């Protein structure tokens, strides 16, 4: 077990991103805060993850063609990449629709990112962001858009759509940060911010694929739920059966087409919920890349398939959390929340779910966000386990030991087993828990959106900055998780101050102070652990970029190709 801020010794930076392509040869930018000058580079910024090609990859030349097959354990209800998280971060949001920028681990989210559809970025002052679009971009040749040019006004209209749509998965940038957005001409977008934004280019703000700076043709905004998807991204939607199969075909008019990208002709996604069926699909090459759910399965795959596959192993930025609804009793009583801290054994989650592989944060942020980690000596008193004290706290709060806590989750191996662990630990102090695994769409609509929930346990997407970790503790989360977190006015003000602090060192100190404040009040939103993630792929999948710093599908992967 690890605590604190270090990536496991046995998993160095080179091993962490074995076989990925990364930023080498790509264009990144760094902006001086308050300055007009833009600096571009073809190498990762200081602190960014370095990359290494797999054996033999340097000599191999990419070739076009083939169909990449994938299986994903998701459910979906419509085609809208902005209101439907799975569409926005796994399917169309990273295939059909383009965006202005993306980000990689190690970049300073206040001033660094990777250019995508943007040709350049300038910040003449800390609250003005000016994007110039790459020339010659156009949409897929489908009605009602019919292959017209991408225009800055499309981005303006999309930003307004996100801002004004209460069903948007995350509109924290549009509602909390964006003051206005305008298109002075067809190639220029100007954002005015309410205040400086320390996380401006992070994966939960402008780089967020499901809402940050996604580019949607304005003709389609009134029918995103059911209308055929039309974007300017690397792939066109060719066929689909809702909640079953999605086929995407290369868009020959994509902005990287002059370089021959994307190299892969088609990408096929099949919805497979059962992890055993997912594994069978991967073993039989009906899936070429697979996010392996547990370390024991990754070990067996490596043993059985040997050098025919590559398994990338890295400490995930995904937090796995317990969440309790502080807007309802008994979780609005700090004594009940402290009792929970006294009976929870976070090491047991790591041992039972991950075979001990991973890390336990000392504070309220994932261990992979190393510079924000607290020292163990600062927080050990909050995590001290004492079953007798837990029982006494519950009794003092008048807790009803005859009631059942209802705990739900998105059904999956890690989530389901994690609920069982909480159920067993709570029973040691007399707390009864009823667990309820649910499909994602059902869980989201029946529980999270309505606020009709008491507790849940789940792993999260990966977040590259403290922004969303802390916003999910704020009274105004800016996301569909409106009922999540501590919702304390004093802590709210601290979070807001950190969000506008552009100096990196000062921001780090503020974020550390926020974590202590959250623990002092025994926040009901608790990270149990960070797990080691495993991405398996057949060895003929070449130049695959592994980016722990973003959401489920971090990049367009246009450089990826099939060597078969």
C-alpha positions in Angstrom: 0.0 0.0 0.0 1.1 3.6 -0.7 0.0 6.8 0.9 1.0 10.3 0.0 2.0 11.6 -3.4 4.3 9.2 -5.0 3.7 7.0 -8.0 4.8 3.4 -7.0 8.5 2.9 -7.2 8.1 -0.2 -9.4 6.1 1.9 -12.0 8.4 4.6 -13.2 7.4 7.3 -15.8 8.8 5.3 -18.7 6.9 2.2 -17.7 3.8 4.2 -16.9 3.3 5.2 -20.6 5.0 2.3 -22.4 3.9 2.2 -26.0 2.2 5.5 -26.2 2.8 8.3 -28.7 2.0 11.4 -26.6 3.0 15.0 -27.6 6.1 14.2 -29.6 5.6 16.0 -32.9 2.4 17.6 -31.8 1.8 21.3 -31.2 1.4 22.6 -27.6 1.3 26.1 -26.3 2.3 27.9 -23.2 0.9 31.4 -22.4 2.4 34.0 -20.2 -0.3 35.0 -17.8 -1.6 38.4 -18.9 0.7 38.5 -21.9 0.0 38.4 -25.7 2.9 36.4 -26.8 2.2 32.7 -27.7 4.9 30.1 -27.6 4.6 26.9 -29.5 6.7 23.8 -29.1 7.0 20.3 -30.5 8.0 18.7 -27.2 6.0 18.2 -24.0 6.2 21.0 -21.5 8.3 20.5 -18.4 6.7 17.9 -16.2 4.6 16.3 -18.9 4.5 12.6 -19.3 7.3 11.3 -21.6 6.6 8.6 -24.1 8.3 5.5 -25.5 7.4 3.6 -28.6 7.1 -0.2 -28.3 9.9 -2.4 -29.5 10.2 -2.1 -33.3 7.8 0.8 -33.6 10.5 3.3 -34.6 11.3 1.4 -37.8 7.7 0.7 -38.7 5.8 3.1 -41.0 2.1 3.7 -40.3 -0.2 2.3 -42.9 -3.9 3.1 -43.5 -6.7 0.7 -43.4 -8.5 -1.8 -41.2 -11.3 -1.8 -38.6 -10.5 -1.2 -34.9 -12.9 -3.2 -32.7 -13.8 -2.2 -29.2 -16.2 -3.2 -26.4 -17.5 -0.8 -23.8 -19.6 -1.5 -20.8 -21.9 1.5 -21.0 -25.6 2.3 -21.4 -27.0 5.3 -23.3 -30.3 6.9 -23.9 -29.7 9.3 -26.8 -27.1 10.6 -29.2 -26.4 13.9 -27.5 -22.7 14.3 -26.6 -23.4 17.2 -24.2 -26.2 15.7 -22.1 -25.1 12.1 -22.4 -21.8 11.5 -20.7 -21.1 8.2 -22.5 -21.7 9.8 -25.9 -19.6 12.8 -25.1 -16.5 11.1 -23.6 -16.5 7.6 -25.1 -18.4 7.6 -28.4 -19.1 10.7 -30.6 -17.4 13.3 -28.4 -14.0 11.8 -29.2 -14.8 10.6 -32.8 -17.4 12.7 -34.5 -17.0 16.1 -32.9 -13.8 18.2 -32.8 -12.7 20.6 -30.1 -10.4 23.6 -29.8 -7.8 22.1 -27.3 -6.9 19.1 -25.3 -4.5 18.6 -22.4 -1.9 16.1 -21.1 -0.6 15.2 -17.7 2.0 17.6 -16.3 0.8 20.7 -18.1 -0.1 23.8 -16.1 -3.9 24.0 -16.7 -3.8 27.8 -16.3 -1.5 28.3 -19.3 -0.7 25.1 -21.2 -2.6 22.8 -23.5 -2.4 21.1 -26.9 -3.9 22.7 -30.0 -6.6 20.7 -31.8 -9.0 22.7 -34.0 -7.4 25.9 -32.8 -4.6 27.3 -34.9 -3.5 29.6 -32.1 -4.5 31.0 -28.7 -3.8 34.4 -27.1 -4.6 35.8 -23.7 -4.0 39.6 -23.8 -5.2 39.6 -20.2 -6.1 36.9 -17.6 -9.8 37.1 -18.5 -9.7 37.2 -22.3 -9.0 34.1 -24.4 -8.8 34.5 -28.2 -8.8 31.4 -30.5 -8.0 31.4 -34.2 -9.4 28.4 -36.0 -7.3 26.2 -38.3 -8.1 27.1 -41.9 -10.0 24.9 -44.2 -11.9 22.8 -41.7 -15.3 21.5 -42.8 -18.2 19.3 -41.5 -19.2 15.9 -42.6 -21.3 16.0 -45.8 -24.7 15.1 -44.3 -27.8 17.2 -44.1 -28.6 19.7 -42.7 -25.0 20.8 -42.7 -23.9 19.4 -46.0 -20.2 19.7 -45.7 -20.0 23.5 -45.1 -17.1 25.2 -43.5 -16.6 25.2 -39.7 -17.3 28.7 -38.4 -16.6 30.5 -35.2 -20.3 31.2 -34.8 -20.9 27.4 -34.4 -18.7 27.5 -31.3 -20.6 30.5 -29.9 -23.9 28.8 -30.4 -22.7 25.6 -28.9 -21.4 27.4 -25.8 -24.8 29.1 -25.3 -26.5 25.7 -25.7 -24.4 24.2 -23.0 -24.7 27.2 -20.7 -28.5 27.2 -21.0 -29.1 23.5 -20.8 -29.7 22.2 -17.3 -29.2 18.6 -18.6 -25.6 19.3 -19.7 -23.3 16.8 -18.0 -20.9 19.5 -16.9 -21.4 23.2 -17.6 -19.2 24.5 -14.9 -17.1 26.4 -17.4 -20.0 28.0 -19.1 -21.9 29.0 -15.9 -19.1 29.7 -13.4 -16.3 31.0 -15.6 -17.5 32.2 -19.0 -18.9 35.8 -19.0 -19.4 35.9 -22.8 -18.3 34.4 -26.0 -18.3 36.1 -29.4 -17.2 35.5 -33.0 -15.9 38.8 -34.5 -15.2 36.9 -37.7 -15.6 33.4 -39.1 -12.2 32.2 -37.9 -12.0 33.9 -34.5 -13.6 33.1 -31.1 -13.2 35.4 -28.1 -14.1 34.3 -24.6 -14.5 36.8 -21.8 -14.1 35.2 -18.3 -15.8 36.4 -15.1 -12.4 36.0 -13.4 -9.1 34.4 -14.0 -9.4 30.6 -14.3 -6.6 28.5 -12.8 -8.0 25.4 -14.5 -8.9 27.0 -17.8 -7.4 24.4 -20.1 -8.0 21.4 -17.9 -9.9 18.3 -18.9 -12.9 19.5 -16.9 -13.0 23.0 -18.4 -12.0 23.9 -22.0 -10.5 20.5 -22.8 -13.6 18.6 -21.6 -14.7 16.6 -24.7 -18.4 16.5 -23.7 -18.8 20.2 -23.2 -15.6 22.3 -22.9 -15.0 23.6 -26.4 -16.8 20.9 -28.4 -17.6 22.1 -32.0 -21.2 21.3 -33.0 -22.8 22.8 -36.2 -25.5 25.2 -35.1 -28.1 23.7 -37.4 -28.1 20.5 -35.4 -28.3 21.9 -31.8 -32.1 21.6 -31.7 -32.1 17.9 -32.4 -28.9 16.5 -30.8 -30.8 13.7 -28.9 -32.2 12.0 -32.0 -30.7 13.6 -35.1 -27.9 11.9 -37.0 -24.6 13.1 -35.6 -22.7 15.6 -37.9 -19.4 17.0 -36.8 -15.9 17.9 -38.1 -14.0 15.2 -36.2 -11.9 12.4 -37.6 -14.8 9.9 -38.0 -18.4 10.0 -39.3 -21.2 8.0 -37.8 -21.9 5.3 -40.4 -24.3 2.9 -38.6 -25.7 2.5 -35.2 -28.1 0.4 -33.1 -28.8 2.3 -29.8 -27.2 0.5 -26.9 -25.8 -2.2 -29.1 -23.4 -1.2 -31.9 -21.8 1.9 -33.3 -19.7 2.1 -36.5 -17.6 5.1 -37.4 -15.9 5.6 -40.7 -13.0 7.9 -41.5 -13.8 11.4 -42.6 -11.7 12.2 -45.6 -12.2 15.9 -45.1 -10.7 15.9 -41.6 -8.1 18.6 -40.8 -5.3 16.0 -40.5 -6.3 14.3 -43.9 -3.2 15.9 -45.7 -1.0 13.9 -43.3 -3.0 10.7 -44.0 -4.8 10.7 -40.6 -6.7 9.1 -39.2 -4.9 5.9 -40.4 -7.6 3.5 -39.4 -10.6 3.2 -41.8 -13.3 2.3 -39.3 -13.9 2.0 -35.6 -16.6 -0.3 -34.3 -17.9 -0.1 -30.7 -20.1 -2.8 -29.3 -21.9 -2.4 -26.0 -21.1 -5.3 -23.7 -22.0 -5.0 -20.0 -20.8 -8.3 -18.7 -17.0 -8.2 -17.9 -16.7 -11.9 -18.7 -18.1 -11.3 -22.1 -15.8 -8.4 -22.6 -12.8 -10.5 -21.7 -14.0 -13.3 -24.1 -14.3 -10.7 -26.9 -10.8 -9.5 -26.3 -9.3 -13.0 -26.2 -11.0 -13.8 -29.5 -9.9 -10.6 -31.1 -13.4 -9.3 -31.4 -12.0 -6.4 -29.4 -8.5 -5.0 -30.0 -8.2 -2.7 -27.0 -9.8 -3.4 -23.6 -9.7 -1.6 -20.3 -9.1 -4.5 -18.0 -11.3 -4.1 -14.8 -9.1 -5.9 -12.2 -5.4 -6.7 -11.8 -6.0 -10.4 -11.5 -7.5 -10.5 -14.9 -4.6 -8.5 -16.4 -2.1 -10.9 -14.9 -4.0 -13.9 -16.4 -4.1 -12.2 -19.8 -0.4 -11.6 -19.8 0.3 -15.2 -18.8 -2.0 -16.7 -21.4 -1.3 -14.4 -24.4 2.3 -13.4 -23.8 3.9 -11.1 -26.3 0.9 -11.2 -28.6 -0.5 -8.4 -26.5 0.7 -5.3 -24.7 -0.7 -4.4 -21.3 -0.1 -0.8 -20.2 -0.1 -0.4 -16.4 -0.4 2.9 -14.7 -1.6 4.5 -11.5 -5.1 5.8 -12.4 -6.2 9.4 -11.7 -9.7 8.0 -11.3 -10.9 8.4 -7.8 -13.0 5.7 -6.3 -15.4 7.3 -3.8 -18.0 7.0 -1.2 -20.6 9.7 -1.4 -23.4 10.5 1.1 -26.2 13.0 0.5 -25.5 15.8 3.0 -28.8 17.5 2.0 -30.6 14.7 3.9 -30.3 13.3 7.5 -28.4 11.7 9.0 -25.5 12.8 6.8 -26.0 16.4 7.6 -24.9 15.6 11.1 -21.1 15.8 11.4 -21.1 13.2 14.2 -22.5 10.6 11.7 -19.9 11.6 9.1 -17.1 11.3 11.6 -18.4 7.9 12.7 -18.1 6.8 9.1 -14.4 7.8 9.1 -13.9 5.8 12.2 -15.2 2.5 10.8 -14.0 2.8 7.2 -10.8 0.8 6.5 -9.5 2.1 3.2 -6.6 -0.3 3.0 -9.2 -3.1 2.8 -10.6 -1.6 -0.4 -7.2 -1.6 -1.9 -6.3 -5.1 -0.8 -9.6 -6.8 -1.7 -10.4 -4.9 -4.9 -7.0 -4.3 -6.3 -4.8 -7.1 -4.7 -3.0 -4.3 -2.9 -1.9 -2.6 -6.2 -2.5 1.2 -6.1 -2.4 3.9 -3.6 -4.4 5.6 -0.8 -4.4 9.4 -0.8 -3.7 11.2 2.4 -6.2 13.9 1.6 -9.1 14.4 -0.8 -7.3 14.3 -4.2 -6.0 11.4 -6.2 -2.5 10.4 -5.5 -1.5 11.0 -9.1 -1.9 14.8 -8.6 1.4 14.6 -6.8 2.1 18.3 -6.2 -1.2 18.7 -4.2 -0.7 15.8 -1.8 -0.6 16.3 1.9 1.9 14.7 4.3 0.6 11.7 6.1 1.3 13.4 9.5 -1.1 16.1 8.5 -4.1 13.8 8.1 -3.6 10.6 10.0 -5.8 11.8 12.8 -8.8 12.0 10.5 -8.4 8.5 9.2 -7.8 6.9 12.6 -9.9 3.7 12.8 -11.8 3.2 16.0 -15.0 1.1 16.0 -15.9 1.9 19.6 -15.6 5.6 18.9 -17.7 5.2 15.7 -20.5 3.5 17.7 -20.4 6.2 20.4 -20.7 9.0 17.8 -23.7 7.3 16.1 -25.4 6.9 19.5 -24.7 10.5 20.4 -26.3 11.6 17.1 -29.4 9.6 17.8 -28.8 7.4 14.8 -31.6 4.9 14.1 -29.9 1.5 14.0 -33.1 -0.2 12.6 -33.0 1.8 9.4 -31.2 0.7 6.2 -28.9 2.9 4.4 -29.6 2.6 0.7 -26.4 2.6 -1.4 -26.4 2.5 -5.2 -23.8 2.3 -7.9 -23.2 1.9 -11.6 -23.1 -1.9 -11.9 -19.5 -3.2 -12.4 -17.1 -5.5 -10.7 -15.2 -2.8 -8.7 -18.3 -0.8 -7.9 -20.4 -3.8 -6.8 -17.6 -5.3 -4.6 -16.8 -1.9 -3.1 -20.4 -1.6 -1.9 -20.2 -5.0 -0.3 -17.0 -3.9 1.5 -18.8 -0.8 2.9 -21.8 -3.0 3.9 -19.5 -5.3 5.9 -17.5 -2.5 7.5 -20.7 -0.6 8.5 -22.2 -3.8 10.0 -19.3 -3.8 12.6 -20.9 -0.8 14.3 -24.5 -1.8 13.7 -25.2 0.2 10.6 -27.4 -1.7 8.1 -26.8 -1.1 4.4 -28.9 -2.3 1.4 -26.9 -2.2 -1.9 -28.4 -1.6 -5.3 -26.3 -2.0 -8.5 -27.9 -0.3 -11.5 -27.2 0.3 -15.2 -25.6 3.7 -15.8 -28.5 5.5 -17.5 -31.0 4.2 -14.9 -28.7 5.2 -12.0 -28.1 8.7 -13.4 -31.7 9.5 -14.2 -33.4 7.8 -11.2 -30.9 8.7 -8.5 -28.3 11.3 -9.3 -30.4 13.8 -11.3 -33.4 13.6 -9.0 -31.5 13.7 -5.7 -33.4 10.6 -4.7 -30.3 8.9 -3.2 -28.7 8.5 0.2 -25.3 7.0 -0.6 -23.4 5.7 -3.6 -20.0 4.1 -4.3 -18.3 4.4 -7.7 -15.1 4.9 -9.6 -14.9 8.1 -11.6 -13.5 9.4 -14.9 -9.9 10.6 -14.6 -9.4 14.2 -13.7 -6.1 16.0 -14.5 -6.4 18.9 -12.0 -8.0 19.6 -8.6 -10.9 21.5 -10.3 -13.6 18.8 -10.4 -12.5 17.0 -7.2 -13.1 20.3 -5.3 -16.1 21.5 -7.3 -17.9 18.2 -6.3 -17.5 19.4 -2.7 -18.9 22.9 -3.5 -22.5 24.0 -3.0 -22.7 24.7 -6.7 -21.0 21.7 -8.3 -21.7 22.9 -11.8 -22.5 19.4 -12.9 -25.3 16.8 -12.8 -24.0 15.8 -9.3 -25.9 18.7 -7.7 -26.5 16.9 -4.4 -22.9 15.8 -3.9 -20.2 17.1 -1.5 -19.9 19.0 1.7 -21.7 22.2 0.7 -20.1 24.4 3.4 -20.0 28.2 2.8 -16.5 28.6 4.3 -15.1 25.8 2.2 -16.9 27.2 -0.9 -15.1 30.5 -0.6 -11.7 28.7 -0.3 -12.5 26.6 -3.4 -13.5 29.8 -5.3 -10.3 31.5 -4.3 -8.1 28.6 -5.6 -10.0 28.6 -8.9 -8.9 32.2 -9.7 -5.3 31.9 -8.4 -3.0 31.7 -11.4 0.3 31.4 -9.6 0.9 27.7 -9.5 2.8 27.6 -6.1 0.2 29.7 -4.4 -2.6 27.6 -5.8 -0.9 24.4 -4.6 -0.9 25.9 -1.0 -4.5 26.9 -1.2 -5.6 23.5 -2.5 -3.8 21.8 0.4 -5.5 24.1 2.9 -8.9 23.2 1.3 -8.2 19.5 1.8 -7.5 20.1 5.5 -10.7 22.1 5.8 -12.8 19.3 4.2 -11.3 16.7 6.5 -11.9 18.9 9.6 -15.6 18.9 8.7 -15.6 15.2 7.7 -16.7 15.7 4.2 -19.3 13.1 3.0 -17.4 12.7 -0.3 -14.5 10.4 0.4 -11.8 8.7 -1.8 -11.2 5.1 -0.7 -8.2 4.6 -3.0 -6.6 4.9 -6.4 -6.2 1.8 -8.4 -3.6 0.6 -10.9 -5.2 0.7 -14.3 -4.6 -1.8 -17.1 -5.2 -1.2 -20.8 -4.7 -4.4 -22.9 -4.3 -4.3 -26.6 -3.2 -6.6 -29.3 0.4 -5.9 -30.3 -0.6 -5.0 -33.8 -2.3 -1.9 -32.5 0.5 0.6 -33.0 1.2 4.1 -31.8 -1.6 4.0 -29.2 -1.5 7.0 -26.9 -2.2 6.4 -23.3 -3.1 9.6 -21.5 -4.0 9.2 -17.8 -4.8 12.9 -17.6 -8.2 13.0 -19.2 -11.6 11.2 -19.5 -12.3 7.7 -20.7 -11.1 8.3 -24.3 -8.6 11.1 -24.0 -7.7 11.8 -27.6 -8.7 11.2 -31.1 -6.0 8.6 -31.6 -5.7 9.6 -35.3 -2.0 8.4 -35.2 -3.0 4.9 -34.2 -2.8 2.2 -36.9 -3.1 -1.6 -37.3 0.0 -3.5 -38.3 -1.8 -6.5 -39.8 
